[in-house]
C-alpha cells in the first residue's frame, strides 16, 4: 500500500479566529465540506515548506508555520490513503486577512471562532481537532 503525506494549517488571525475554506462542489474528495487549508507534500519536501506552499496556492496568503498539533489519517474518496500533520499557523505582521484569493479547489472562506466551526458541515475528526485546539490554545473568557 502506498502512503501519502498531507499537511493542514490552523491559520489564526489577530482576533484568534481561524481560517476555514469550503471545498468546491466538483472536488473528488468531500465536495462542499468545510476544512482547514493544506494539501499534499511533494517528494523530498519538508512538511512545513509544503504547508506554506499549499496555503499560498489555496488562499494567496503567506503564513508563519508553527508547532505541529495533530497527526491524523484518512482515506480519500478515490481510495488513496494519507497520513496528515496539522500545524498552527499565524499571519505575518501587517497581513490583510481580507486579501484571501481562493484557488478553484475552494468556493468560499470564513474566519471563524473555534466554537462556531461546529455549525459548518465538515468531518467528525476536524470538529474534534478544532475543539482540542480551542481547549489548549484559546484563552479562557474573562468575566
Residue frames as a rotation matrix with the C-alpha (Angstrom) as fourth column:
UNK 1
0.580 0.815 0.000 0.00
0.815 -0.580 0.000 0.00
0.000 0.000 -1.000 0.00
UNK 2
-0.361 -0.643 0.676 1.27
0.638 -0.699 -0.323 3.45
0.680 0.315 0.663 -0.97
UNK 3
0.242 0.377 -0.894 1.18
0.899 -0.434 0.060 6.11
-0.366 -0.818 -0.444 1.78
UNK 4
-0.031 -0.194 0.981 0.96
0.579 -0.804 -0.140 9.81
0.815 0.563 0.137 1.06
UNK 5
-0.497 -0.202 -0.844 1.73
0.833 -0.382 -0.400 12.69
-0.241 -0.902 0.358 3.42
UNK 6
0.194 0.619 0.761 -0.64
0.610 -0.683 0.401 15.63
0.768 0.387 -0.510 3.78
UNK 7
-0.791 -0.397 -0.466 -0.36
0.612 -0.508 -0.606 18.84
0.003 -0.764 0.645 5.80
UNK 8
0.304 0.894 0.329 -3.04
0.724 -0.441 0.530 21.16
0.619 0.077 -0.782 7.16
UNK 9
-0.794 -0.592 0.135 -2.83
0.393 -0.671 -0.628 24.55
0.463 -0.446 0.766 8.80
UNK 10
0.359 0.792 -0.495 -4.89
0.933 -0.303 0.192 26.09
0.002 -0.530 -0.848 11.56
UNK 11
-0.537 -0.528 0.658 -4.30
0.610 -0.782 -0.130 29.67
0.583 0.332 0.742 10.40
UNK 12
0.150 0.547 -0.824 -5.08
0.957 -0.290 -0.019 32.23
-0.249 -0.785 -0.567 13.12
UNK 13
0.144 -0.073 0.987 -5.72
0.440 -0.889 -0.129 35.94
0.887 0.452 -0.096 12.74
UNK 14
-0.726 -0.513 0.459 -5.10
-0.101 -0.580 -0.808 38.68
0.681 -0.633 0.369 15.35
UNK 15
-0.085 0.798 0.596 -8.57
-0.939 -0.264 0.220 38.16
0.333 -0.541 0.772 16.86
UNK 16
-0.630 -0.244 0.737 -7.88
-0.572 0.788 -0.227 34.45
-0.525 -0.565 -0.636 17.33
UNK 17
0.569 0.822 0.030 -10.30
-0.539 0.400 -0.741 33.32
-0.621 0.405 0.671 14.63
UNK 18
-0.402 -0.693 0.599 -9.24
0.020 0.647 0.762 30.51
-0.916 0.318 -0.247 12.32
UNK 19
-0.330 0.191 -0.924 -9.41
-0.908 -0.331 0.256 30.36
-0.257 0.924 0.283 8.55
UNK 20
-0.291 0.296 0.910 -11.67
0.177 0.951 -0.253 27.70
-0.940 0.087 -0.329 7.07
UNK 21
-0.634 0.030 -0.773 -12.35
-0.736 -0.331 0.591 27.04
-0.238 0.943 0.232 3.40
UNK 22
0.296 0.818 0.493 -15.18
-0.417 0.575 -0.704 25.21
-0.859 0.003 0.511 1.65
UNK 23
-0.657 -0.536 0.530 -14.26
0.163 0.586 0.794 22.52
-0.736 0.608 -0.298 -0.87
UNK 24
-0.602 0.404 -0.689 -15.62
-0.788 -0.440 0.430 23.13
-0.129 0.802 0.583 -4.37
UNK 25
0.330 0.848 0.414 -18.67
-0.697 0.515 -0.500 21.08
-0.637 -0.124 0.761 -5.33
UNK 26
0.808 -0.035 -0.589 -16.70
-0.493 0.508 -0.706 19.39
0.324 0.860 0.393 -8.12
UNK 27
-0.114 -0.926 0.359 -13.89
-0.992 0.086 -0.093 18.19
0.056 -0.367 -0.929 -5.84
UNK 28
-0.005 0.049 -0.999 -13.01
-0.369 0.928 0.047 14.46
0.929 0.369 0.013 -5.85
UNK 29
-0.536 -0.175 -0.826 -12.97
0.639 0.556 -0.532 14.31
0.552 -0.813 -0.186 -2.02
UNK 30
-0.280 0.513 -0.811 -15.72
0.885 -0.188 -0.425 15.57
-0.371 -0.838 -0.401 0.27
UNK 31
-0.632 0.067 0.772 -17.19
0.478 -0.750 0.457 18.25
0.609 0.658 0.442 -2.04
UNK 32
0.219 0.765 0.605 -18.86
0.025 -0.625 0.781 21.15
0.975 -0.156 -0.156 -0.19
UNK 33
0.619 -0.031 -0.785 -17.24
0.748 0.328 0.577 20.28
0.240 -0.944 0.226 3.14
UNK 34
0.797 -0.376 0.473 -15.52
-0.442 -0.896 0.033 22.96
0.411 -0.236 -0.881 5.25
UNK 35
0.655 -0.677 -0.336 -11.89
0.734 0.675 0.073 22.33
0.178 -0.294 0.939 6.13
UNK 36
0.570 -0.620 -0.540 -8.63
-0.099 -0.704 0.704 24.00
-0.816 -0.348 -0.462 7.02
UNK 37
0.786 -0.265 -0.558 -6.25
-0.609 -0.178 -0.773 24.80
0.105 0.948 -0.301 4.14
UNK 38
-0.025 -0.852 0.523 -3.47
-0.597 0.432 0.676 22.41
-0.802 -0.295 -0.519 3.18
UNK 39
0.757 0.278 -0.591 -2.59
-0.650 0.406 -0.642 19.61
0.062 0.870 0.488 0.84
UNK 40
0.937 -0.349 -0.018 -0.05
0.347 0.935 -0.073 17.07
0.043 0.062 0.997 -0.25
UNK 41
0.445 -0.884 -0.144 3.68
-0.427 -0.351 0.834 17.03
-0.787 -0.310 -0.533 0.41
UNK 42
0.797 -0.238 -0.555 5.85
-0.520 0.196 -0.831 16.64
0.307 0.951 0.032 -2.67
UNK 43
0.766 -0.568 -0.301 8.75
0.580 0.813 -0.059 14.18
0.278 -0.129 0.952 -2.76
UNK 44
-0.188 -0.949 -0.254 11.71
0.940 -0.099 -0.325 15.37
0.284 -0.300 0.911 -0.64
UNK 45
-0.164 0.228 0.960 9.76
-0.044 -0.974 0.224 18.48
0.985 -0.005 0.170 0.51
UNK 46
-0.969 -0.143 -0.202 9.74
0.201 0.023 -0.979 19.44
0.145 -0.989 0.007 4.19
UNK 47
-0.223 0.964 -0.144 6.19
0.965 0.239 0.107 19.35
0.137 -0.115 -0.984 5.63
UNK 48
0.030 0.218 -0.976 6.39
0.533 -0.829 -0.169 22.98
-0.846 -0.515 -0.141 6.82
UNK 49
-0.776 -0.355 -0.521 7.50
-0.240 -0.598 0.765 24.21
-0.583 0.719 0.378 3.37
UNK 50
-0.816 0.549 0.184 4.75
0.494 0.495 0.715 22.15
0.301 0.674 -0.675 1.75
UNK 51
0.015 0.863 -0.506 2.20
0.961 -0.152 -0.230 23.79
-0.275 -0.482 -0.832 4.04
UNK 52
-0.288 -0.180 -0.941 3.48
0.059 -0.984 0.170 27.29
-0.956 -0.006 0.294 3.23
UNK 53
-0.978 -0.136 -0.157 3.20
-0.152 -0.045 0.987 26.43
-0.142 0.990 0.023 -0.48
UNK 54
-0.603 0.797 0.028 -0.26
0.746 0.552 0.372 24.86
0.281 0.245 -0.928 -0.19
UNK 55
0.055 0.638 -0.768 -1.74
0.768 -0.519 -0.376 27.73
-0.638 -0.569 -0.518 1.83
UNK 56
-0.521 -0.305 -0.798 -0.31
-0.219 -0.855 0.470 30.25
-0.825 0.420 0.378 -0.65
UNK 57
-0.990 0.139 0.004 -1.74
0.049 0.322 0.946 28.25
0.130 0.937 -0.326 -3.59
UNK 58
-0.427 0.887 -0.173 -5.18
0.859 0.458 0.227 27.81
0.281 -0.051 -0.958 -1.98
UNK 59
0.460 0.655 -0.600 -5.66
0.849 -0.521 0.081 31.22
-0.259 -0.547 -0.796 -0.32
UNK 60
0.473 -0.370 0.799 -3.00
0.398 -0.720 -0.569 33.60
0.786 0.587 -0.193 -1.60
UNK 61
0.898 -0.078 0.433 -1.81
-0.397 -0.567 0.721 34.15
0.189 -0.820 -0.540 1.98
UNK 62
-0.187 -0.949 -0.254 1.70
-0.183 0.288 -0.940 33.89
0.965 -0.129 -0.228 3.36
UNK 63
0.878 0.467 0.103 1.85
-0.203 0.169 0.964 32.25
0.433 -0.868 0.243 6.80
UNK 64
-0.284 -0.880 0.380 4.30
-0.873 0.074 -0.482 31.57
0.396 -0.469 -0.790 9.58
UNK 65
0.421 0.402 -0.813 4.19
-0.147 0.915 0.376 27.83
0.895 -0.039 0.445 10.28
UNK 66
0.028 -0.340 0.940 4.48
-0.975 -0.218 -0.050 26.98
0.222 -0.915 -0.338 13.97
UNK 67
-0.681 -0.330 0.654 4.21
-0.602 0.760 -0.243 23.83
-0.417 -0.559 -0.716 16.06
UNK 68
-0.594 0.517 -0.616 2.53
-0.184 0.658 0.730 20.64
0.783 0.547 -0.296 14.92
UNK 69
-0.528 0.475 0.704 -0.62
-0.844 -0.201 -0.497 19.97
-0.094 -0.857 0.507 16.94
UNK 70
0.383 0.708 0.594 -2.11
-0.544 0.692 -0.474 16.81
-0.747 -0.141 0.650 15.46
UNK 71
-0.834 -0.462 -0.301 -1.32
-0.529 0.517 0.673 13.73
-0.155 0.720 -0.676 13.38
UNK 72
0.118 0.959 0.258 -4.22
-0.575 0.278 -0.769 12.09
-0.809 -0.058 0.584 11.56
UNK 73
-0.906 -0.292 0.308 -5.02
0.066 0.619 0.782 9.52
-0.419 0.729 -0.542 8.88
UNK 74
0.098 0.974 -0.202 -7.73
-0.448 -0.138 -0.883 9.38
-0.889 0.177 0.423 6.25
UNK 75
-0.570 -0.143 0.809 -8.73
0.595 0.607 0.526 7.64
-0.567 0.782 -0.261 3.06
UNK 76
-0.730 0.287 -0.621 -9.78
-0.535 -0.805 0.257 9.87
-0.426 0.520 0.741 0.18
UNK 77
0.346 0.932 0.104 -12.96
-0.528 0.285 -0.800 9.08
-0.776 0.222 0.591 -1.72
UNK 78
0.453 -0.278 -0.847 -10.62
-0.841 0.182 -0.510 7.91
0.296 0.943 -0.152 -4.51
UNK 79
0.934 -0.075 -0.349 -9.18
0.163 0.959 0.232 5.20
0.317 -0.274 0.908 -2.18
UNK 80
0.041 -0.976 0.212 -5.83
0.129 -0.205 -0.970 6.93
0.991 0.067 0.117 -1.63
UNK 81
0.703 0.139 -0.697 -4.61
0.677 0.170 0.716 6.59
0.219 -0.975 0.026 1.99
UNK 82
0.137 -0.628 0.766 -2.93
0.046 -0.769 -0.638 9.58
0.990 0.123 -0.076 3.64
UNK 83
0.116 -0.213 -0.970 -1.17
0.993 0.008 0.117 10.42
-0.018 -0.977 0.212 6.89
UNK 84
0.358 0.112 0.927 -1.50
0.380 -0.924 -0.034 14.08
0.853 0.364 -0.374 7.83
UNK 85
-0.438 -0.495 -0.750 0.08
0.898 -0.268 -0.348 16.62
-0.029 -0.826 0.563 10.14
UNK 86
0.633 0.619 0.465 -1.71
0.573 -0.779 0.256 19.76
0.520 0.104 -0.848 11.32
UNK 87
-0.516 -0.827 -0.221 0.37
0.825 -0.412 -0.387 22.82
0.229 -0.382 0.895 12.21
UNK 88
0.455 0.507 -0.732 -0.55
0.634 -0.762 -0.134 26.06
-0.625 -0.403 -0.668 13.94
UNK 89
-0.341 -0.534 0.774 -0.01
0.905 -0.408 0.118 28.99
0.253 0.741 0.622 11.57
UNK 90
0.185 0.346 -0.920 -0.06
0.546 -0.814 -0.196 32.73
-0.817 -0.466 -0.339 12.09
UNK 91
0.763 0.102 0.638 -0.24
0.605 -0.457 -0.652 35.59
0.225 0.884 -0.410 9.64
UNK 92
-0.388 -0.922 -0.004 2.85
0.891 -0.374 -0.257 37.79
0.235 -0.103 0.966 9.28
UNK 93
-0.233 0.228 -0.945 2.55
0.527 -0.787 -0.320 41.26
-0.817 -0.573 0.064 10.80
UNK 94
-0.532 0.067 -0.844 0.64
-0.451 -0.866 0.216 43.62
-0.716 0.496 0.491 8.52
UNK 95
-0.961 0.216 0.173 -1.20
0.272 0.619 0.737 40.92
0.052 0.755 -0.653 6.56
UNK 96
-0.498 0.864 -0.075 -4.67
-0.862 -0.503 -0.068 41.94
-0.096 0.031 0.995 5.42
UNK 97
-0.753 0.192 0.629 -6.83
-0.034 0.944 -0.328 38.93
-0.657 -0.269 -0.704 6.31
UNK 98
0.366 0.927 -0.079 -9.44
-0.108 -0.043 -0.993 40.01
-0.924 0.372 0.084 3.77
UNK 99
0.046 -0.439 -0.897 -6.94
-0.949 -0.299 0.097 39.58
-0.311 0.847 -0.430 0.93
UNK 100
-0.292 -0.082 0.953 -7.75
-0.062 0.996 0.066 35.86
-0.954 -0.040 -0.296 0.58
UNK 101
-0.023 0.241 -0.970 -7.79
-0.996 -0.088 0.002 34.75
-0.085 0.967 0.242 -3.07
UNK 102
0.244 0.222 0.944 -9.18
-0.398 0.911 -0.112 31.24
-0.884 -0.348 0.311 -3.36
UNK 103
-0.858 -0.456 -0.235 -7.96
-0.442 0.424 0.791 28.66
-0.261 0.782 -0.565 -5.84
UNK 104
-0.240 0.805 -0.542 -10.56
-0.775 0.177 0.607 26.68
0.585 0.566 0.581 -7.84
UNK 105
-0.691 -0.068 -0.719 -10.30
0.235 0.920 -0.314 23.93
0.683 -0.386 -0.620 -5.17
UNK 106
-0.614 0.435 -0.658 -12.42
0.706 -0.069 -0.705 26.05
-0.352 -0.898 -0.265 -2.82
UNK 107
-0.173 0.680 0.712 -15.57
0.758 -0.370 0.537 28.10
0.629 0.633 -0.451 -3.25
UNK 108
0.655 0.432 0.620 -15.72
-0.081 -0.775 0.626 30.16
0.752 -0.460 -0.472 -0.05
UNK 109
-0.449 -0.752 -0.483 -13.72
0.529 0.212 -0.822 31.11
0.720 -0.624 0.303 3.03
UNK 110
0.702 0.597 0.389 -14.52
-0.009 -0.538 0.843 32.36
0.712 -0.595 -0.373 6.52
UNK 111
-0.665 -0.726 0.172 -12.68
-0.180 -0.067 -0.981 33.43
0.724 -0.684 -0.086 9.64
UNK 112
0.431 0.893 -0.131 -14.50
-0.160 0.219 0.963 31.69
0.888 -0.394 0.237 12.50
UNK 113
-0.036 -0.318 0.948 -14.18
-0.999 -0.009 -0.041 31.28
0.022 -0.948 -0.317 16.23
UNK 114
-0.885 -0.386 -0.259 -13.28
-0.388 0.920 -0.045 27.68
0.255 0.061 -0.965 17.04
UNK 115
-0.690 0.673 0.266 -16.62
0.027 0.391 -0.920 27.19
-0.723 -0.628 -0.288 18.83
UNK 116
0.147 0.799 -0.583 -18.54
-0.641 -0.372 -0.671 28.29
-0.753 0.472 0.458 15.70
UNK 117
-0.647 -0.455 -0.613 -16.87
-0.763 0.382 0.522 25.74
-0.003 0.805 -0.594 13.42
UNK 118
-0.854 0.322 0.408 -19.24
0.152 0.906 -0.396 23.03
-0.497 -0.276 -0.823 14.68
UNK 119
0.093 0.954 -0.285 -22.07
-0.114 -0.274 -0.955 24.82
-0.989 0.122 0.084 12.84
UNK 120
0.051 -0.164 -0.985 -20.45
-0.972 -0.233 -0.012 24.20
-0.228 0.959 -0.171 9.44
UNK 121
0.961 0.267 0.076 -20.71
-0.240 0.937 -0.254 20.90
-0.139 0.226 0.964 7.51
UNK 122
0.043 -0.989 -0.144 -17.39
-0.971 -0.008 -0.239 19.10
0.235 0.150 -0.960 7.96
UNK 123
0.157 -0.086 -0.984 -15.96
-0.065 0.993 -0.097 15.78
0.985 0.079 0.150 9.12
UNK 124
0.925 0.320 -0.206 -16.01
0.158 0.170 0.973 14.45
0.346 -0.932 0.107 12.73
UNK 125
0.294 -0.887 -0.356 -12.22
0.956 0.276 0.101 14.35
0.009 -0.370 0.929 13.06
UNK 126
-0.490 -0.463 0.739 -11.89
0.493 -0.846 -0.203 18.04
0.719 0.265 0.642 12.17
UNK 127
0.520 0.689 0.505 -14.60
-0.175 -0.492 0.853 19.02
0.836 -0.531 -0.135 14.65
UNK 128
0.871 -0.225 -0.436 -12.58
0.489 0.466 0.737 17.14
0.037 -0.856 0.516 17.27
UNK 129
-0.093 -0.984 0.152 -9.26
0.960 -0.129 -0.247 18.66
0.263 0.123 0.957 16.18
UNK 130
-0.298 0.027 0.954 -10.60
0.121 -0.990 0.066 22.21
0.947 0.135 0.292 16.37
UNK 131
0.796 0.585 0.156 -12.26
-0.123 -0.096 0.988 21.55
0.593 -0.805 -0.005 19.76
UNK 132
0.595 -0.666 -0.450 -8.94
0.802 0.453 0.389 20.24
-0.055 -0.593 0.804 21.10
UNK 133
-0.362 -0.686 0.631 -7.16
0.706 -0.644 -0.295 23.28
0.608 0.339 0.717 19.68
UNK 134
0.200 0.532 0.823 -9.65
-0.139 -0.816 0.561 25.57
0.970 -0.226 -0.089 21.45
UNK 135
0.942 0.165 -0.292 -9.14
0.231 0.311 0.922 23.82
0.242 -0.936 0.255 24.80
UNK 136
0.362 -0.904 -0.229 -5.39
0.915 0.298 0.271 24.03
-0.176 -0.307 0.935 24.57
UNK 137
-0.538 -0.748 0.388 -4.70
0.836 -0.533 0.131 27.36
0.109 0.395 0.912 22.82
UNK 138
-0.030 0.572 0.820 -7.61
0.277 -0.783 0.557 29.73
0.960 0.244 -0.134 23.29
UNK 139
-0.928 -0.290 0.232 -7.59
-0.099 -0.410 -0.907 31.97
0.359 -0.865 0.352 26.33
UNK 140
-0.427 0.821 -0.378 -10.49
0.904 0.399 -0.154 31.40
0.025 -0.408 -0.913 28.73
UNK 141
0.100 0.569 0.816 -13.19
0.442 -0.761 0.476 34.07
0.892 0.313 -0.327 28.67
UNK 142
-0.912 -0.397 -0.108 -12.75
0.296 -0.451 -0.842 36.82
0.285 -0.799 0.529 31.25
UNK 143
0.053 0.977 -0.209 -15.69
0.900 0.044 0.434 37.60
0.433 -0.211 -0.877 33.50
